[in-house]
Every structure is written in structure tokens, then in C-alpha cells.
């Protein structure tokens, strides 16, 4: 999964799509996931980073990650 190249992410979780002019706000976890995707990390790497940092069970993470992925697709933020 890859983030569109025209997506900018600020440290505060503000997301700007330069292609459409759309803006979005993310919480800390969403920002971390989107940033790691933009850096080219794999889903497995991101899962390990997030589950280790937040001590979340893998099943709960996977469910939430797929919900987040669907939202990214809905707003055309993925390639």
C-alpha cells in the first residue's frame, strides 16, 4: 500500500492533498501510520511498531488498520 506522492503530513497530524486541495486531520496514531506508509514501510513493519509502542493486541490493531485503510481509499489518498 502506498500513499499518493502529493500528500503532505505535518507533525500535528494535518494532511494536505496537493492534487485536490483537500485537508484532513489525524490523531497521533493515524499520523504515525500515514507517515510510516509514506516512508515506504511495510504493513508488517507498521503493525510491529504500533503494537509495540501502544501495547495493543494484534487483532485489534488489524481491525482498526483495515478501517483506516478503507478511509484512506475513500478519500483517494492511496495509489
N, C-alpha and C positions, 0 to 999 in steps of 0.2 A: 504494500500500500504506500502510495507516495502522495505528498501534499503538492498542490499546484505551485509552480515556481513563483507566481505573482502574489503569494500570500506572505504578509509580514506579521510578525508576532512580537509584541512588546513584553518587557519584563512584568508588566502589571496584568497581562492577560488580554490586552486589547489586540484584536486580529483585524487586519485590513486586507481586503481583496482588491489589489490594484486594477485587476481586469474589469471589475464591475462597480467598484466604489463602495461595496458593502462593508459594513463593520460589524464585529461581534465581540462579545466579552466572554471570557472563560474564567472559571475558578482556577485555583492553583494546580490541581491535578490535571485538568483539561489542558492548561498551558504547558505543563510538563510533557504530557503525551504528545501534543501537537508539535512542540519543539523537537522532541526526540524523533518523531516521524520526519520532520523537515531535515533533520541531521542525517537521515538515512538509516536509522536504527531499525532492526527487525522487530516484528511483533513480539517475538520471544524475548529479545533484549529489553524491550519496554516493559513487558509483563514482569520480568525479574526485578527491574529497577523499581517499579511502582509497588509491587507486592512486598519487596524487602523494606522499602522506605516507610510504607504506611501499614505494614503488618496486616494486609488484607488477604483473606483466603483466595486462592487462585480461581475458584469457581465464581465467586462474587465479582472478582476483577474481570474475568472473561465476559460475564453477562453485561457489566457496565461498559466495558470496552466496545463490545459489539453495538450497544445502544449509541455510544458516542460516534462510532464509525458510521452508523446509519444517518446520524445528524450531519456529519461532515459530507456525506454523499448527497444528502437532501439539498445542501447549500452549495454544491459543486465545488467543494474545497479540495477534493481528491482528484488526481489524474486518472 
